[in-house]
Every structure is written in structure tokens, then in C-alpha cells.
Amino acid sequence: MQLENSYPSNSGGLNPLFTVGHSILEFEHFAKLLKDFGVELVADVRSVPQSARLPHFSQPAFEKLLGAEHISYLFLGEELGGRPDDVDAYRPDGRQLRSERQPLAGKRND
């Protein structure tokens, strides 16, 4: 199946949002996947943007490699990551208290 290199915005002018994990991919394969789908920006939502097994996915190397592929990088781990710095956000066993997390600004909390 051949993929188009870009996706049109919808009627509201919004572009599609893709999610992807790097798994155990070499960077070259990861970058090809991004390019095949026309991705222009990677928003990194990892609280700690590091990978001991695959250092090419650790910041700042990851950001530099993406830049060389003409893909922008935006770190959003503090805003969207799953491991807040606040020690009060965790139970004694180290698991996160999800109900204690504050909603993002502008997000409806119905």
C-alpha cells in the first residue's frame, strides 16, 4: 500500500494528529515512518525524554536527528507527560494518584 506524503486539513482547517511509539526501531526506520505519513512535527510527551536502550531516542540527540530530517521537535513532557514531579501525586507504593491530577487549562472537565 502506497501512502500519500501529506494529508489535507479537514473542513475546520485542522491537520490530523498521529500517535507513535519508537519501540525498538532504528532511527532511520522511525524517520521513514514519519515521512511516509507527512509528519512535520513530533511532540514528545514523555516525562523523561530518555532511552537507555536506544540513545538515539534520548533528548537532545533525538531532536537533532529529527532536525536533520526536516522534522520539528517539541517537548511537552511537563505539560502532558505521565510522571508529574509533585511527590504528592503518588501513593506510598509509588503509583500515581490519577484522580489527583489537575485538568489541562482549557480542557473541559465534565
N, C-alpha and C positions, 0 to 999 in steps of 0.2 A: 504494500500500500504506500503510495507516494503522498507525502504531506505537503500542504502549501506552506510557504515560508512566512506568511503573515495572515492574521485573522482580522476581518473587518470589525469595526466597533459596532455595537448594537444601535438601535434607534435612539437611545439616550446618550450616545457618544461615549459609552464606556467600553473599555477593552476587556478581553477575557482575562481571568485570573487562573493560573495553573498552580498546582502544588506538586512538589517533587522532593524526594529524599535522595541523598547521594549513595546510600547503601555502601557497596564495596567497589563502585565504579572507579576506573581510572579517570582522571580529569578530562582527557580527550573525548572519551565516550559521553561523559556528562555534558560537556560543552556542545557536542554534536546534537544531543537530545534537545538542549535549549534552543539551538539554532534551527533545528528541524521544525520547531513549533513557533518560531519567530519571537522568542523571548528576548526582550531588550533590557530588562531589569530583574535582578534577583534580590528579593527582600529576605534576609537571613533572620529568622525568628528564634534561633537557638539562644537560650540564655547565656550559654558559654560557647562561643563560636570556635571550638577546638575539636580536633580529632586526633587522638594518639595513634590510631592505626593507619590513618590516611592523612598525613600532614598537609597535603595539598588542599584539603578542605578546611584548614585552620586559617583564621584571620591573622595576619594580613595577607598571607600567601594566596588565599582564595580570592580576595578582592583583586589582587594584582593579576592573577591568571585570567579572571573574568574580564578585566580591563583589556588585556591583550587580545581577547576575542571580541572586543567591542560590545561587551555586556556590562551594564552598570550594576553596582552593588550598593545595597542599603541595609545597614544593620538596624534591626528593630527588636532585638532580643530583650532590651529593657522594657519596651512597651508591650510586647506580645509573647515573650518567652515564658516557659512553663515553670521556671525556678526563681521566684522573687528573692531578693536579698533580705527582706524583712524576716528575722528569725521568728516573729510572732505568727507568721503564715504557715508554720509547721507544727505537727503533732510531736509528742516526745519521741516517737519511733522514727521521725524524720520524714514522714509522708506529709504531703501538702494538704492544708485545710482549704479545699476548693471553695467552700461556702463563704470563706472569709475574704476572698479576693474582691477587689473593687472593680466595677464595670469600667470599660474604657469610656473616656469622655465622648459624649455624643452618641453613645450606644444606648438603645432603648433597653430598659430592664423591666419587661412585662412579667 
